[in-house]
Amino acid sequence: MVLLDSVDFNKDKLRNKYLSEMMYFASNPQTAGMMTEDGRIILRDGMPEDARNSVYQNELARLHMSSNPPKFNLTDEQKKFLSGTSYANANDGERNATIAARILSGDPSAQNPSFEQDVYARNLKRIIGGGF
């Protein structure tokens, strides 16, 4: 397993949404937030503070992993779960990143993480810090 390098993350990666992004959220009610092409994070309006914090942390992790993809094996359970999602045909880095971000934010869809995945997620949390 490769440990992550320490990164100085600006706690204020959150930015206001552009009109096109507001329209995307309106058309995709299942999307709570996302990292953007300019290296920032946008969140759906109207979420409770604890949910906003969790989604922000998840997207901050994804932002970090976009240039430092995690390298670990997925469990059979995780592979089965991802086969029914938009990650079915994603590359290994994207599949691993979604599992790592889900572990980090406490999302039960991460299934039963392996020891190696738990270690990676704890290290990732240390690097990116908490919420906003």
Contact map, one row per residue, 1 for C-alpha under 8 A:
111000000000000000000000000000000000000000000000000000000000000000000011000000000000000000000000000000000000000000010000000000000000
111100000000000000000000000000000000000000000000000000000000000000000010000000000000000000000000000000000000000000000000000000000000
111110000000000000000000000000000000000000000000000000000000000000000000000000000000000000000000000000000000000000000001001000000000
011111000000000000000000000000000000000000000000000000000000000000010000000000000000000000000000000000000000000000000000001100100000
001111100000000000000000000000000000000000000000000000000000000000000000000000000000000000000000000000000000000000000000000000100000
000111110000000000000000000000000000000000000000000000000000000000000000000000000000000000000000000000000000000000000000000000100000
000011111000000000000000000000000000000000000000000000000000000000000000000000000000000000000000000000000000000000000000000000110000
000001111100000000000000000000000000000000000000000000000000000000000000000000000000000000000000000000000000000000000000000000110000
000000111110000000000000000000000000000000000000000000000000000000000000000000000000000000000000000000000000000000000000000000110000
000000011111100000000000000000000000000000000000000000000000000000000000000000000000000000000000000000000000000000000000000000000000
000000001111100000000000000000000000000000000000000000000000000000000000000000000000000000000000000000000000000000000000000000000011
000000000111110000000000000000000000000000000000000000000000000000000000000000000000000000000000000000000000000000000000000000000001
000000000111111000000000000000000000001110000000000000000001000000000000000000000000000000000000000000000000000000000000000000000000
000000000001111100000000000000000000000111100000000000010000000000000000000000000000000000000000000000000000000000000000000000000000
000000000000111110000000000000000000000111000000000000000000000000000000000000000000000000000000000000000000000000000000000000000000
000000000000011111000000000000000000000001000000000000000000000000000000000000000000000000000000000000000000000000000000000000000000
000000000000001111111100000000000000000001000000000000000000000000000000000000000000000000000000000000000000000000000000000000000000
000000000000000111111100000000000000000000000000000000000000000000000000000000000000000000000000000000000000000000000000000000000000
000000000000000011111110000000000000000000000000000000000000000000000000000000000000000000000000000000000000000000000000000000000000
000000000000000011111111000000000000000000000000000000000000000000000000000000000000000000000000000000000000000000000000000000000000
000000000000000011111111100000000000000000000000000000000000000000000000000000000000000000000000000000000000000000000000000000000000
000000000000000011111111110000000000000000000000000000000000000000000000000000000000000000000000000000000000000000000000000000000000
000000000000000000111111111000000000000000000000000000000000000000000000000000000000000000000000000000000000000000000000000000000000
000000000000000000011111111100000000000000000000000000000000000000000000000000000000000000000000000000000000000000000000000000000000
000000000000000000001111111110110000000000010000000000000000000000000000000000000000000000000000000000000000000000000000000000000000
000000000000000000000111111110000000000000000000000000000000000000000000000000000000000000000000000000000000000000000000000000000000
000000000000000000000011111110000000000000000000000000000000000000000000000000000000000000000000000000000000000000000000000000000000
000000000000000000000001111111100000000000000000000000000000000000000000000000000000000000000000000000000000000000000000000000000000
000000000000000000000000111111110000000000000000000000000000000000000000000000000000000000000000000000000000000000000000000000000000
000000000000000000000000000111110000000000000000000000000000000000000000000000000000000000000000000000000000000000000000000000000000
000000000000000000000000100111111100000000010000000000000000000000000000000000000000000000000000000000000000000000000000000000000000
000000000000000000000000100011111100000000110000000000100000000000000000000000000000000000000000000000000000000000000000000000000000
000000000000000000000000000000111110000011110000000000110010000000000000000000000000000000000000000000000000000000000000000000000000
000000000000000000000000000000111111000011100000000000000010000000000000000000000000000000000000000000000000000000000000000000000000
000000000000000000000000000000001111101111000000000000000011011000000000000000000000000000000000000000000000000000000000000000000000
000000000000000000000000000000000111111111000000000000000000000000000000000000000000000000000000000000000000000000000000000000000000
000000000000000000000000000000000011111100000000000000000000000000000000000000000000000000000000000000000000000000000000000000000000
000000000000000000000000000000000001111100000000000000000000000000000000000000000000000000000000000000000000000000000000000000000000
000000000000100000000000000000000011111110000000000000000000001000000000000000000000000000000000000000000000000000000000000000000000
000000000000111000000000000000000011111111000000000000000000001000000000000000000000000000000000000000000000000000000000000000000000
000000000000111000000000000000001111001111100000000000010011000000000000000000000000000000000000000000000000000000000000000000000000
000000000000011110000000000000001111000111110000000000000000000000000000000000000000000000000000000000000000000000000000000000000000
000000000000010000000000000000011100000011111000000100110000000000000000000000000000000000000000000000000000000000000000000000000000
000000000000000000000000100000111000000001111110000000000000000000000000000000000000000000000000000000000000000000000000000000000000
000000000000000000000000000000000000000000111110000000000000000000000000000000000000000000000000000000000000000000000000000000000000
000000000000000000000000000000000000000000011111000000000000000000000000000000000000000000000000000000000000000000000000000000000000
000000000000000000000000000000000000000000011111101100000000000000000000000000000000000000000000000000000000000000000000000000000000
000000000000000000000000000000000000000000000111111100000000000000000000000000000000000000000000000000000000000000000000000000000000
000000000000000000000000000000000000000000000011111110000000000000000000000000000000000000000000000000000000000000000000000000000000
000000000000000000000000000000000000000000000001111111000000000000000000000000000000000000000000000000000000000000000000000000000000
000000000000000000000000000000000000000000000011111111100000000000000000000000000000000000000000000000000000000000000000000000000000
000000000000000000000000000000000000000000100011111111110000000000000000000000000000000000000000000000000000000000000000000000000000
000000000000000000000000000000000000000000000000111111111000000000000000000000000000000000000000000000000000000000000000000000000011
000000000000000000000000000000000000000000000000011111111100000000000000000000000000000000000000000000001000000000000000000000000010
000000000000000000000000000000011000000000100000001111111110000000000000000000000000000000000000000000001000000000000000000000000000
000000000000010000000000000000001000000010100000000111111111000000000000000000000000000000000000000000000000000000000000000000000011
000000000000000000000000000000000000000000000000000011111111100000000000000000000000000000000000000000011000000000000000000000010110
000000000000000000000000000000000000000000000000000001111111110000000000000000000000000000000000000011011000000000000000000000000000
000000000000000000000000000000001110000010000000000000111111111000000000000000000000000000000000000010000000000000000000000000000000
000000000000100000000000000000000010000010000000000000011111111100000000000000000000000000000000000000000000000000000000000000010000
000000000000000000000000000000000000000000000000000000001111111110000000000000000000000000000000000010000000000000000000000110010000
000000000000000000000000000000000010000000000000000000000111111111000000000000000000000000000000110010000000000000000000000000000000
000000000000000000000000000000000010001100000000000000000011111111100000000000000000000000000000000000000000000000000000000000000000
000000000000000000000000000000000000000000000000000000000001111111110000000000000000000000000000000000000000000000000000000000010000
000000000000000000000000000000000000000000000000000000000000111111111100000000000000000000000000100000000000000000000000000000000000
000000000000000000000000000000000000000000000000000000000000011111111000000000000000000000000000000000000000000000000000000000000000
000000000000000000000000000000000000000000000000000000000000001111111000000000000000000000000000000000000000000000000000000000000000
000100000000000000000000000000000000000000000000000000000000000111111100000000000000000000000000000000000000000000000000000000000000
000000000000000000000000000000000000000000000000000000000000000011111110000000000000000000001101100000000000000000000000000000000000
000000000000000000000000000000000000000000000000000000000000000010011111000000000000000000001001100100000000000000000001000000000000
110000000000000000000000000000000000000000000000000000000000000000001111100000000000000000001001000000000000000000000000000000000000
100000000000000000000000000000000000000000000000000000000000000000000111110000000000000000000001000000000000000000011000000000000000
000000000000000000000000000000000000000000000000000000000000000000000011111000000000000000000001000000000000000000000000000000000000
000000000000000000000000000000000000000000000000000000000000000000000001111101100000000000000001000000000000000000000000000000000000
000000000000000000000000000000000000000000000000000000000000000000000000111111100000000000000000000000000000000011000000000000000000
000000000000000000000000000000000000000000000000000000000000000000000000011111110000000000000000000000000000000000000000000000000000
000000000000000000000000000000000000000000000000000000000000000000000000001111111000000000000000000000000000001100000000000000000000
000000000000000000000000000000000000000000000000000000000000000000000000011111111100000000000000001000000000011100000000000000000000
000000000000000000000000000000000000000000000000000000000000000000000000011111111110000000000000000000000000000000000000000000000000
000000000000000000000000000000000000000000000000000000000000000000000000000111111111000000000000000000000000000000000000000000000000
000000000000000000000000000000000000000000000000000000000000000000000000000011111111100000000000000000000000100000000000000000000000
000000000000000000000000000000000000000000000000000000000000000000000000000001111111111100000010000000000000000000000000000000000000
000000000000000000000000000000000000000000000000000000000000000000000000000000111111111110000000000000000000000000000000000000000000
000000000000000000000000000000000000000000000000000000000000000000000000000000011111111100000000000000000000000000000000000000000000
000000000000000000000000000000000000000000000000000000000000000000000000000000001111111100000000000000000000000000000000000000000000
000000000000000000000000000000000000000000000000000000000000000000000000000000000111111111000000000000000000000000000000000000000000
000000000000000000000000000000000000000000000000000000000000000000000000000000000111111111000110000000000000000000000000000000000000
000000000000000000000000000000000000000000000000000000000000000000000000000000000111111111000000000000000000000000000000000000000000
000000000000000000000000000000000000000000000000000000000000000000000000000000000010011111100000000000000000000000000000000000000000
000000000000000000000000000000000000000000000000000000000000000000000000000000000000011111110110000000000000000000000000000000000000
000000000000000000000000000000000000000000000000000000000000000000000000000000000000000011111110000000000000000000000000000000000000
000000000000000000000000000000000000000000000000000000000000000000000000000000000000000001111111000000000000000000000000000000000000
000000000000000000000000000000000000000000000000000000000000000000001110000000000000000000111111100000000000000000000000000000000000
000000000000000000000000000000000000000000000000000000000000000000001000000000000000001001111111110000000000000000000000000000000000
000000000000000000000000000000000000000000000000000000000000000000000000000000000100001001111111111000000000000000000000000000000000
000000000000000000000000000000000000000000000000000000000000000000001111110000000000000000011111111100000000000000000000000000000000
000000000000000000000000000000000000000000000000000000000000010010001100000000000000000000001111111110000000000000000000000000000000
000000000000000000000000000000000000000000000000000000000000010000000000000000000000000000000111111111000000000000000000000000000000
000000000000000000000000000000000000000000000000000000000000000000000000000001000000000000000011111111100000010000000000000000000000
000000000000000000000000000000000000000000000000000000000000000000000100000000000000000000000001111111110000010000001001100000000000
000000000000000000000000000000000000000000000000000000000110110000000000000000000000000000000000111111111000000000000000100000000000
000000000000000000000000000000000000000000000000000000000100000000000000000000000000000000000000011111111111110000000000000000000000
000000000000000000000000000000000000000000000000000000000000000000000000000000000000000000000000001111111111010010000100100000000000
000000000000000000000000000000000000000000000000000000001100000000000000000000000000000000000000000111111110000000000000110110000000
000000000000000000000000000000000000000000000000000001101100000000000000000000000000000000000000000011111110000000000000000000000000
000000000000000000000000000000000000000000000000000000000000000000000000000000000000000000000000000001111111000000000000000000000000
000000000000000000000000000000000000000000000000000000000000000000000000000000000000000000000000000001111111110000000000000000000000
000000000000000000000000000000000000000000000000000000000000000000000000000000000000000000000000000001100111111000000000000000000000
000000000000000000000000000000000000000000000000000000000000000000000000000000001000000000000000000001000011111000000000000000000000
000000000000000000000000000000000000000000000000000000000000000000000000000001000000000000000000001101100011111110000000000000000000
000000000000000000000000000000000000000000000000000000000000000000000000000011000000000000000000000000000001111110000000000000000000
000000000000000000000000000000000000000000000000000000000000000000000000000011000000000000000000000000000000011111000000000000000000
000000000000000000000000000000000000000000000000000000000000000000000000001000000000000000000000000000100000011111101100000000000000
000000000000000000000000000000000000000000000000000000000000000000000000001000000000000000000000000000000000000111111100000000000000
000000000000000000000000000000000000000000000000000000000000000000000000000000000000000000000000000000000000000011111110000000000000
100000000000000000000000000000000000000000000000000000000000000000000001000000000000000000000000000000000000000001111111000000000000
000000000000000000000000000000000000000000000000000000000000000000000001000000000000000000000000000100000000000011111111100000000000
000000000000000000000000000000000000000000000000000000000000000000000000000000000000000000000000000000100000000011111111110000000000
000000000000000000000000000000000000000000000000000000000000000000000000000000000000000000000000000000000000000000111111111000000000
001000000000000000000000000000000000000000000000000000000000000000000100000000000000000000000000000100000000000000011111111100000000
000000000000000000000000000000000000000000000000000000000000000000000000000000000000000000000000000110110000000000001111111110000000
000000000000000000000000000000000000000000000000000000000000000000000000000000000000000000000000000000010000000000000111111111000000
001100000000000000000000000000000000000000000000000000000000000000000000000000000000000000000000000000000000000000000011111111100000
000100000000000000000000000000000000000000000000000000000000100000000000000000000000000000000000000000010000000000000001111111110000
000000000000000000000000000000000000000000000000000000000000100000000000000000000000000000000000000000010000000000000000111111111100
000000000000000000000000000000000000000000000000000000000000000000000000000000000000000000000000000000000000000000000000011111111000
000111111000000000000000000000000000000000000000000000000000000000000000000000000000000000000000000000000000000000000000001111111000
000000111000000000000000000000000000000000000000000000001001100100000000000000000000000000000000000000000000000000000000000111111100
000000000000000000000000000000000000000000000000000000000000000000000000000000000000000000000000000000000000000000000000000011111110
000000000000000000000000000000000000000000000000000000001000000000000000000000000000000000000000000000000000000000000000000010011111
000000000010000000000000000000000000000000000000000011011000000000000000000000000000000000000000000000000000000000000000000000001111
000000000011000000000000000000000000000000000000000010010000000000000000000000000000000000000000000000000000000000000000000000000111
